Amino acid sequence: MEQSFGERLRRYRIEKNLTQQELAEQIGVSDKTVSRWESGGGYPDVPVLVPLARALGVTVDDLLDDKRPVRTLTKADWQNLLSFAFALGGGVLYFLLDLFMPAPLCYLAYLGCLAYGVYLQKYYAYQSRWFFLGEAVVNLGVNLSVTRGCVSRLAAMSVGVSENLSRYLFWAIEHRAQAMALTVLAGLALTAVTQYAVWRKSFGGPSASGKERPGGGRTLSWRRPGLRKSLPALAPVLAGLFWLPAVWRALSPRMPGVLYSQETFFALWLVVLGALAVLPLLKKGLRRYIPPAWLLTAACWMMLGLRQYPCMWSEVSRGLIPYQAAAVSGTGIRYIPVGWGSWATALFAGIAAGIWLAFAGLTLVRKTPAAESEEDPLYEA
C-alpha cells in the first residue's frame, strides 16, 4: 500500500534518529509544523523541500513519491560513463604501452586520460564518489609500477657515478623485501599527491556555470584528530621497537630459542598491536576506521625486509659474534643469524604513523551560503 507524504516523512525521520524538534530546528520551522505535516494536515512549501530532504538524507523525489520511474540514459549519463572509461581505461592503456614504449611517455598518456576523465566529472557528470574510489585503485597500481621501474633504472644509472649510491641501490634490488618496502612508500606518496589533485579539480568548489555541483562545494581540510583516532598511529612505532638491537642483545643469552622464530613472534606481536589499535575505535562513529587500522598494522610486516644482520648466535661461545656468511652456510657448528632493525625500520615506522595521523585528521568541509560550514568525516561525505 502506497504511503502518504506524512507517513513517508515520519518514516525517514525515525530512520535518521531525529525528533520532531530536532528536525524542525535544522530546517528553520517549529515542531508543531513538522507534526502537522506528519499527521497529513498540510505540506511544506517548495523552498523548504530541499532543506528537508537534505536533513533526512534523502532526495526530494523520495519524499514526494517512493515509486521512482524508470528513466532512460541521458547525455549526462553517457558523459559520466565516458569519464569512468578515460580514468580507468587510462590505467589499462599505461600497462599496455609500457610493454614497448618508454615509461615516462606511458605515464604522461595515463595522466592525460585521467585529466580528461576528471574534466568530464567536473563539468558534465555527477561527481560520483565511486569515480574517486575506482580511479584511486587504478592510480595506486600505476604509481607502484612507476616507482618500481624508477628504482630499477636508478640502480642501473648509478654504476660508476657513486660507489656508495650504487652499492645501496643494488642492495635494495637484490633484497626484494627491501625494494618492495621502498617501492610501496614511494608509490603511496605519489598516489597521495595525484589523488589530492583529482579531488581539488573534480570535487571542490562550484562548476563552470557558477552553480553548486551535486556532491561539490566541498574541500578537504585537516584538523588534529582526537585521542581515540590517534592511538592506532602507535602500532607501527611499537612494531619498530620490536626490532631494537638492545632487545635482541638482551634476549640472545637468556632465550636463544627465540632467535629461531623471529618472524613467528613478530606476527604474534602484530596481531596484539592490531587488536589494541582497534579497541579505541569500537566507539560508535569511529568503527569505519577499523579496517584501515588493521591494514596499517598488516603493512608493518614489511619491516621484516628492512632488517640487517650484523651478528649471529654461536652455540660454542653461547653469545653473539660478528656475522660471517660462510659460517652460516657451512655445516658443523650451528649459527643463527640475528636480525634487528635498521635506519630504514625507524623511517618506515615514522612514515606509517604520519600517514595514519594525516588520514585520521582529514575532513570534508561543505560550505553553504545559508549556514555555517559543516564538517563531515571523510567516510561520511
C-alpha positions in Angstrom: 0.0 0.0 0.0 1.3 3.4 -1.0 2.3 5.6 1.9 1.1 9.2 2.2 3.6 12.1 2.4 3.2 12.4 6.1 3.9 8.7 6.6 7.0 8.8 4.5 8.2 11.9 6.3 7.7 10.2 9.7 9.5 7.0 8.5 12.5 8.9 7.2 12.7 11.0 10.4 12.7 7.8 12.6 15.3 6.1 10.4 17.5 9.2 10.8 17.0 9.1 14.6 15.7 12.6 14.8 12.9 14.0 16.9 10.3 16.4 15.5 12.0 19.2 17.4 15.5 18.4 16.1 14.2 18.2 12.5 12.3 21.5 12.9 15.5 23.2 14.1 17.5 22.0 11.2 15.1 23.4 8.6 14.0 26.5 10.5 10.4 25.7 11.3 8.5 24.8 14.5 8.0 21.3 15.8 4.2 21.8 15.5 4.7 22.4 11.8 6.5 19.1 11.4 3.8 17.3 13.5 1.1 18.8 11.2 2.9 17.5 8.1 3.2 14.0 9.5 -0.4 13.9 10.5 -1.5 14.8 7.0 -2.6 18.3 7.8 -0.5 20.1 5.2 2.6 20.1 3.0 5.8 22.0 3.2 6.4 25.0 0.9 8.5 24.4 -2.2 11.6 26.2 -0.8 11.5 24.0 2.3 11.6 20.7 0.4 15.3 20.8 -0.4 16.5 21.5 3.1 14.0 19.0 4.5 15.3 16.2 2.1 18.9 17.1 2.9 18.2 16.9 6.7 16.7 13.5 6.2 19.4 12.2 3.9 17.1 11.5 1.0 16.1 13.2 -2.2 13.1 15.3 -2.9 11.7 12.5 -5.1 11.9 10.1 -2.2 9.8 12.5 -0.1 7.2 13.1 -2.7 6.9 9.6 -4.2 8.5 6.2 -3.2 8.0 4.8 -6.7 10.8 6.0 -8.8 10.1 6.0 -12.6 12.4 4.1 -14.9 14.3 6.6 -16.8 16.3 6.4 -20.0 20.0 7.2 -20.2 20.6 10.9 -20.8 23.6 12.7 -22.2 24.9 13.3 -18.7 24.8 9.5 -18.0 26.9 8.8 -21.1 29.3 11.5 -20.2 29.6 10.0 -16.7 30.3 6.6 -18.2 32.9 8.2 -20.5 34.7 9.8 -17.5 35.0 6.4 -16.0 36.3 5.0 -19.3 39.0 7.6 -19.5 40.1 7.5 -15.9 40.0 3.7 -15.5 40.9 2.8 -19.1 43.9 5.1 -18.9 45.5 2.7 -16.4 44.9 -0.2 -18.7 46.4 1.8 -21.5 49.5 2.5 -19.4 50.2 -1.1 -18.8 49.8 -1.9 -22.5 52.0 0.9 -23.7 54.6 0.0 -21.1 55.4 -3.2 -23.0 57.0 -1.4 -25.9 57.3 2.4 -25.1 59.4 4.4 -22.6 57.8 4.6 -19.2 57.7 8.4 -19.0 55.6 8.6 -22.2 53.3 5.9 -20.9 52.8 7.8 -17.6 52.1 11.0 -19.4 49.5 9.3 -21.5 47.9 7.9 -18.4 47.8 11.4 -16.7 46.2 12.8 -19.9 43.4 10.3 -19.8 43.0 10.8 -16.1 42.8 14.6 -16.5 40.1 14.3 -19.2 38.1 11.9 -17.0 38.3 14.4 -14.2 37.3 17.2 -16.5 34.2 15.3 -17.5 33.3 14.6 -13.9 33.7 18.3 -13.0 31.6 19.8 -15.7 29.3 17.2 -17.1 28.8 14.3 -14.7 27.7 13.6 -11.1 30.9 13.9 -9.2 30.4 10.3 -8.0 32.4 9.0 -5.1 32.6 5.7 -7.0 34.6 7.5 -9.6 37.0 8.8 -7.0 37.5 5.4 -5.3 37.7 3.5 -8.6 40.4 5.7 -10.2 42.2 5.8 -6.8 42.7 2.0 -7.1 43.9 2.2 -10.7 46.1 5.2 -9.8 47.8 3.3 -7.0 48.6 0.4 -9.3 50.1 2.7 -11.9 52.1 4.6 -9.4 53.5 1.4 -7.8 54.6 0.3 -11.3 56.2 3.6 -12.0 58.2 3.7 -8.7 59.3 0.1 -9.2 60.7 1.0 -12.6 62.4 4.1 -11.2 64.2 2.1 -8.5 65.5 -0.4 -11.1 66.6 2.3 -13.5 68.3 4.4 -10.8 70.3 1.3 -9.8 71.5 0.8 -13.4 72.3 4.5 -13.9 74.3 4.8 -10.7 77.0 2.4 -11.8 80.3 4.4 -12.0 78.7 7.6 -10.7 78.7 7.0 -7.0 80.1 3.9 -5.4 78.0 4.2 -2.2 74.8 5.0 -4.1 75.4 2.1 -6.4 76.1 -0.3 -3.6 72.9 0.8 -1.7 70.6 0.6 -4.7 71.9 -2.8 -5.8 71.4 -3.9 -2.2 67.8 -2.8 -2.4 67.3 -4.6 -5.8 68.9 -7.8 -4.6 66.8 -8.0 -1.5 63.3 -8.0 -2.8 61.7 -7.3 0.5 63.7 -4.1 1.0 63.0 -3.0 -2.6 59.3 -3.7 -2.1 59.1 -1.6 1.0 60.8 1.4 -0.7 58.6 1.0 -3.8 55.4 0.9 -1.7 56.3 4.0 0.3 57.2 6.0 -2.9 54.1 4.7 -4.6 51.8 5.8 -1.7 53.4 9.2 -1.7 52.9 9.7 -5.4 49.3 8.4 -5.2 48.6 10.8 -2.3 49.7 13.8 -4.4 47.8 12.8 -7.5 44.6 11.9 -5.6 44.7 15.3 -3.8 44.9 17.0 -7.2 42.0 14.9 -8.5 39.9 15.8 -5.5 40.6 19.5 -5.8 40.0 19.6 -9.6 36.9 17.4 -9.7 35.0 17.7 -6.3 35.8 21.0 -4.8 34.1 24.3 -5.5 31.3 25.3 -7.9 31.1 24.3 -11.5 31.9 26.4 -14.5 28.4 27.8 -14.6 28.7 29.1 -11.0 26.1 26.7 -9.7 26.8 24.2 -6.9 27.5 20.8 -8.3 25.9 17.6 -6.9 28.4 16.4 -4.3 30.5 19.6 -4.9 31.2 22.6 -2.8 33.4 20.5 -0.5 37.0 20.9 0.2 39.5 18.7 2.1 40.5 20.1 5.4 42.7 18.7 8.2 42.2 19.1 11.9 44.1 17.5 14.7 42.4 14.1 15.3 41.2 13.2 18.8 43.0 10.8 21.1 40.9 7.8 20.1 41.6 8.2 16.4 45.3 8.9 17.0 46.1 5.8 19.1 46.4 3.4 16.1 49.5 5.5 15.0 51.3 3.8 17.8 51.1 0.4 16.1 53.9 1.0 13.6 56.0 2.7 16.3 55.6 -0.3 18.7 56.2 -2.7 15.8 59.5 -0.9 15.1 60.5 -1.2 18.8 60.3 -4.9 18.4 63.4 -4.8 16.3 65.5 -2.7 18.6 69.1 -4.0 18.8 69.1 -3.7 22.6 66.1 -6.1 22.7 67.8 -8.8 20.8 71.2 -8.4 22.6 69.3 -8.9 25.9 67.2 -11.9 24.6 70.1 -13.7 23.0 71.9 -15.0 26.1 68.6 -15.6 28.0 66.3 -17.0 25.3 68.4 -18.2 22.4 65.4 -20.3 21.2 63.5 -17.1 20.3 66.2 -16.4 17.6 64.9 -19.4 15.5 61.4 -17.9 15.2 61.8 -14.1 14.9 59.1 -14.0 12.2 56.6 -16.0 14.2 57.0 -13.8 17.3 56.7 -10.7 15.2 53.5 -12.0 13.6 52.0 -12.6 17.0 53.2 -9.1 18.1 51.4 -7.6 15.1 48.2 -9.4 16.0 48.3 -8.0 19.5 49.0 -4.5 18.2 46.2 -4.7 15.7 43.7 -5.7 18.5 44.9 -2.9 20.7 44.7 -0.4 17.8 41.0 -1.2 17.1 39.9 -1.1 20.7 39.6 2.7 20.9 37.7 2.7 17.5 34.9 0.5 18.7 33.0 3.6 19.8 30.0 4.4 17.6 31.1 6.8 14.8 34.7 5.5 14.7 34.1 2.0 13.5 34.7 3.0 9.9 38.4 3.4 10.8 38.8 -0.2 12.0 39.6 -1.7 8.5 42.3 0.9 7.8 43.8 0.4 11.3 44.2 -3.4 10.6 45.6 -2.5 7.2 48.2 -0.2 8.8 49.2 -2.9 11.2 49.5 -5.5 8.5 51.7 -3.2 6.5 54.2 -3.3 9.3 55.0 -6.9 8.1 57.3 -5.2 5.5 59.7 -4.4 8.4 60.9 -8.0 8.0 62.6 -6.9 4.8 64.3 -3.9 6.4 66.3 -5.9 8.9 70.1 -6.1 9.0 72.2 -9.0 10.2 75.4 -7.7 11.8 75.6 -10.6 14.3 74.9 -14.2 14.7 74.4 -16.6 17.7 77.2 -19.1 18.3 76.5 -22.4 20.1 80.1 -22.6 21.1 80.5 -19.2 22.8 76.8 -19.0 23.7 76.8 -15.4 22.6 76.7 -13.0 19.7 79.7 -12.8 17.3 80.1 -10.8 14.1 78.2 -12.2 11.1 80.0 -14.5 8.7 78.1 -15.8 5.7 80.5 -18.8 5.3 79.9 -19.9 8.9 76.1 -19.7 8.5 76.0 -21.6 5.2 78.6 -24.2 6.3 77.9 -27.5 8.1 79.0 -28.5 11.5 78.6 -26.0 14.3 75.2 -24.2 14.1 75.0 -20.5 13.9 71.8 -18.4 14.0 71.7 -15.1 12.1 70.3 -12.4 14.4 68.3 -9.7 12.6 67.4 -6.4 14.1 66.1 -3.0 12.8 68.0 -0.5 10.7 67.5 3.2 10.0 65.0 2.1 7.3 62.9 0.4 10.0 62.7 3.7 12.0 61.9 5.6 8.9 59.2 3.2 7.9 57.6 3.4 11.4 57.7 7.2 11.3 56.2 7.5 7.8 53.4 4.9 8.6 52.5 6.8 11.8 52.4 10.1 10.0 50.2 8.7 7.2 47.7 7.5 9.8 47.6 10.9 11.6 47.1 12.6 8.3 44.3 10.2 7.3 42.6 10.4 10.7 42.5 14.2 10.6 41.0 14.5 7.1 37.5 16.0 7.0 35.3 17.3 4.2 34.1 20.9 4.7 30.9 21.7 3.0 30.2 25.5 2.5 26.6 26.6 2.2 25.5 30.2 1.7 22.7 30.0 4.2 24.5 28.4 7.1 27.9 28.0 8.6 30.3 25.4 7.2 29.5 21.8 8.1 32.3 19.4 8.7 31.8 15.8 7.8 34.2 12.9 8.4 35.8 11.7 5.2 33.8 8.5 5.0 30.5 10.2 5.7 30.7 12.6 2.8 
